[in-house]
Amino acid sequence: MELHQLKDLLTEKLQATSLIHATISGPRLKSNDLRRIKLKPILLRDTYAIQLEFQHERIIKHENLSIEDFILRMDEYFDEFRQFLFRFETEELQFQLSKKMKVSLKTTVKERLQAELSHNRKKSHLLEDGIPVPFLIRLGVMTENGQVKRQKYDKFKQINRFLEFVEDSITALPTGRTIRILDFGCGKSYLTFALYHYLKVVKGFDLNITGLDLKKEVIEECTEIAGDLGYDDLTFRVGDVHDYDQETEVDLMVTLHACDVATDVALARAVDWNASVILSVPCCQKELNRQLECSPLDVMLQHGLIKEKFASLATDSIRAELLTLVGYETQLLEFIDLEHTPKNILIRAYKNQKRPSEEKIDRYLAFRNLLQAQPYLERELSDRLGQISSKLVQ
């Protein structure tokens, strides 16, 4: 398909007001601070419009456009971005544009959805209460008729929140081949099964997922459940993040609630395996708490509770900055935790191979040195960091 034909197709569907949502991502220029644009239809004073959410590296902005104005702007977005995903009422269009503007298009027929145009609409979920989902029934989250059990509703919300992050990350995953996904510390694997169901069953991706955990009995149970569900491309193994060496390349790395430096080991492995996407929710973080020495912050650090919270936030900030230095676009986002603990930050990183500026390197070093920190993740990434700047060699 030629670009002008693609534009005509999009114009026809947009004018039919059948848009559900869309994502534009993959900026062509590394210097472009605008990372992605999200679209959704809305009603403004009873007039159909499209709301654009511009996700810059540090801030988010919004703009509302008429269909006609957005269509006029499409060429601009074709010039600036490579990856596009448009979900319409009965189909999904996912396409990439090469440097020479050649179109690679994948069209998927979807179950009919109806756009909700109200600003104050009820929160919708990717998995809906009342619609039976086999893995949720098998794991005891839903009844046979698809109703979420009252005592499992927090887990249901967590699963949906996680899948929102996955949905946002789809355009960062490779196309045209099998997607390799690894889940370190999968535990009872609610989210591992959710990953498989959403990406394989709902989205139709060709993928292979492995869940890894130390507990043999948990792995055996998860393996049995995967077999019962017919999830042929989902496997589980007993293993430790510290010595797991079965991979050479991974597309999506998931690590949830890996304790202390186990999170750092998993993040370093993800970088070594050139993961396109990293989703990580750290757990207890003790390393920096033991190292903290910063007299200007003694007013805070003299209180054990405050010191623990500060060390946790500083640790995740350091992790995010280190991932940025080695070529990832990294964000710290709020995540819903099953146990209702304060440790509900999710680290989301997309590989962009952007070389850091000297200013960013100096900013990281100033923060690290202020706290007299010796981050485990920095040591794990020492070879790669040393190739980026001699300043990062301890």
N, C-alpha and C positions, 0 to 999 in steps of 0.2 A: 504493500500500500504506500502511495506517495503521501507526503506531508499535507498537501492541499486536500487530498481525499480524507485524511484523518481529521483535519480541521472541519470539513463539511459534515462528517459523521458526528463529531462532538457538538457542532452547532445545532444539528437537527435534534439531538437528544436533549441538549440544554433548553432549547426552545419548547420542547415537549414537557418541560418542567418535571422530568422524571429523575433528577439528580437526588441521590441519598447523601453521599459525601464523596470527597476526593482529597488526594494528597499529591502535592508536587514537591519533588525533592531531588537531591543529587546536583548541587550547583556546579556549573562548568568551571568556574574560576575559584581557586582556593581562597582568594582574597575576598570573596563574596561573604559578607557577614550574615546574610539571609540564608538559613539552612533549609527551610522547607515552608510550604504554604498549605494550609488545610482549608477546605471549602465545605460549606453546608448551606442548604437552602433555608431561607427565613421569610417571614411576612413582615413588611414594614408598612404600617398604615394601610393594611389590606392589599399591599402590592408585593408580588413575588420578587425576591432578590436573592443574591448570593453573598454570604458573609465569608470574608477571607481572614484567616488568622495567620499572620506573618511571624514565624518563629525564628528570631535572630539568635545569635550565639548567647546573648545575655538577657534579652528582653523579648516580649511578645506584643504585637500590635494588631489591631483589627480594622477592617474597612468593609463597608457594604456597597455592593455594586449591582446595578441592573444587569439582566442577562446580556443585553446588547453591549453594555460597557465592558463586561467581562470577555465577551467574544472578541471585541476589538483589542483587548489586552493579551490574548492568547499567544500571538506571535512573539511578544516580549518575553513571555515565560518559556516558550520553546527555545529562544535564544539563550536564556539564562540557566535552564535546568535540563537534566537528562531523563529523569524518571517520573512517570505519571501513573496514577491509579484513580480511575473514576468508577464509582459504584452507582449504577442506575437501578431502577425499580426491579428489572428482571435480568440484568446482566452486569458483568464487571469488565471494564477495559483496562488492561495493564500494558503500558508501552514504554519503550526506551527510544531516545533519539541519539544517534551517533554524532560525531563531530561534523560529518557531512550531511546531517539531518536525514539520514536513512531511518525508516521506522521499523521497529521490531515490536509487533503487536500480538498480545494474547487476549482472546475474548472468551469469557466463561459465562455460561447460562446459570442464573441464580434463582433461588426461590423468591417470589415476589415480596418486596418490602414497600411500605408506604412511608414517605417522608413526613416527619413531624416538624411543622414549621413554626410552632409557637416558641417564643423566647423562654418562657417559663414552663417548658414541657417536663413531664415526668421522666426521671432518669431511666434510660433504656440500657439493657445489658446485652452483651454479645451472646450470652446464654440466658434464656428467659425462664423465669419461674412459670410453671404450668406447661412447658413444652418438654416432653421426656428426652433426656440425653443419656444414652446407655452407660457411659463411664460414671456419671454422677449417680445413677441408680445403683450400679454395682458397688460403688464406694460408700453407699449409704447416705448421700447428700440429698437425693430425691426419692420420692415414693415411685411406685410403678407408673402412676399416671402423670408424673412430672412435677408434682408439687414439692417445693423445697421444704425439708423438715425444719421446724422452728429452731431446734437446737443446733442445726447445721447452717443457719443463715449467714453467720459470720464467715464461714469457709466459702460459701457460695459467693459472697461479695468479694472475698480475696481472690478467688479464681477469676471472676470477671474483671477485677482491677488489673490482675496480671495479664489477662488476654488483651486488655486495652493497650498495654505497653507492647505486647507482641504485634498487635494490629498496626501500631504506629511504626514498627520496625520492619514491616514486610518489604518496603521499597529498598531497604538497605541490604537485603539478602540477595544472593546471586540467582540468576535465572538460567534456564536451559540445561540444568544438570541436577543431580540429587543433592539436596540440602542436608548437611551433616550437623546434627545438634547434640550437644553433650550437657547433661544435668548433673553437676557435682553435688553430692549430699542430698539425693532426691528424697530420702525418707519414705513416707507413705505414698509419695508420688501423686498427690492430687494435681499439682501443677504440671507434672510431666505428662500425665494422661490428658490434661486440658490442652497442652501444647500439641499433642498428637491429634486429638479430636479436631481442634480448630484449624490447624495448618493442613492436615492430611484429609480428614473427612469433610470438613466444611469448605476449605479453600482449594483442595485438590492438588496440593504440592507433592512432588516426588521428594521424599525425605527419608532419613534414617536417624532415629533418636536412641541414645543410650543413657540410662539412668544409673548413677554410681552411688553406692552407699556402703558403709562399714558393716551394717547389721545383716547377717546372712538370712535370718528368718524374714526380715522385711523384704529383701530382694526376692526370696522364694515366693512370698505372697504376691508381690507385684508381677512377677513373671507369670504366675497362674492367672491373675486377673487379665493381663495383656492377651494371654492365650484364649481365655473365655470370650473376650471382646473381639477377637480376630484382628488384633493390632499387630500385624506381621512384621512391620518395620520399626517396632519398639522393643528394645531389649534392656535387660537389667543385669548388672554385674556387681559382685562384691569387690570393693576396692577402696584405696585411700588416695586422696588428692595429692598427697606428698610424693607418692612413688608411681602414680599412674602414667604409663608411657605408651599407650596403645594408639595414640593419634599422631598424625603429622600435619593435619589441617582440619579446622573446625569452622563452620559458618556462624553458628549461634551457640554461645556459651551461657549457661544458666547456673548460678550458684546462690542458693538461698540459705541464710542462717548458718553459714560455715563459721565456726567459732574462731575468734581472734585472728591469728596470722594465716589460718587455713583459707580465709577469704583472699589474702594477698597471694598465696600460692596459686589459687585458682585463677586470679586475675593475670598473674604472670604467665601461666600456662596458656590462657586465652590469647595473650599477646604473641607468645612464641608460635602458636598455631594459626596466627593471622586471622583470628575471628573477625567476621564482618560486624557482628553485633554481640555485645556483652550486657547481660542483665544480672545484677548482683544485689542481694539484700544481705548486708553484713549482720553478724550477731555480736556477741560480747567482744569488746575491744580493749584488751588489757595492756598491750605493748606500750603505747604512748603514755598511758597513765603512769607507768613505772618510770618513764624517762623524763617527764615534764619538769623542767627547771627554767623558770622565767620570772625573775623578781618583779618586773612591772605588772605581772598578773597575780601576784601573791594575794591581793584582796579577794580574788576569786578562788585561787587554788588552795587556800587555807581550809576551805570547806570541802570535805570529801565528796559529798553529793554533787556539788557544782564542778569539782575537778573531774569526776567521772563523766558527766554530761559533756563538758568542754572537750575532754580527751576523745570522746566518741565522735563529736562533730568535727574536730580537727583531723582525726584519723581519716574520716571519709573525704574531707576536703583535700588532704594530701593524696589520697588514692585517685581522686578525680583529676587532680592537677598532673600527677605522674602519667595517667593514661592520656591526657591531653598532650603532654610533652612527647610521647612516643607515637603520636599520630592518630588520636581518636578525638572525635567530638563528644564531650562528656557532660552529662547533666546529673544533678542530684535531685531526686523527685520523691514525693511522699507516697508511701505504700501502706496498704492496710495489713496489719499483722494479726495472725490468728490468735496469738496469746495475749493481744492487747498490751504489748510492751512498748516502751518508747522507741525501740530500735526498729523503726519503720521507714528508713531511708532506702530508696532503690538507686543504685548506680546504673545509669544507662549510657552505653558508649557505642558510637558508630565509627568504624574505621574510615578515616579520610586521608591518611598519609600526609597531613599538613605539617610542615616543619615549623616548630615553635620559633617565635621571635626571641631575640635576646632579652627583651623586656619581660616576656613570660618566664623565661628561665631564671632571670634575676629575682622576679617576684616570688617564685617558688622557693628559691634558695634563702631569701630573706625570711620567709615564714618558717621554713624548716629550722634555720639557725636560731631564730628568735626563741623557739620552743626547745632548742637543743635536742631535737628529735633525730633518731637514726632509723628511718622507716624500713621495715622489712621488705616492702614492695620495691623500694628503691634499690636495695641490695639484689633482689631477684631480677631486676631489670637493668642491672649495672652495665652489662655489655652493650645493650641497645642504647642506653642513655649516654654512654661514653662515646658512641659513634655520632651522637647528635651535638654534644658540646663537651669540651674538656672540663668545663666548670662543674659538670654533673658527675665527675669521677671523684669519689671520696678517697 
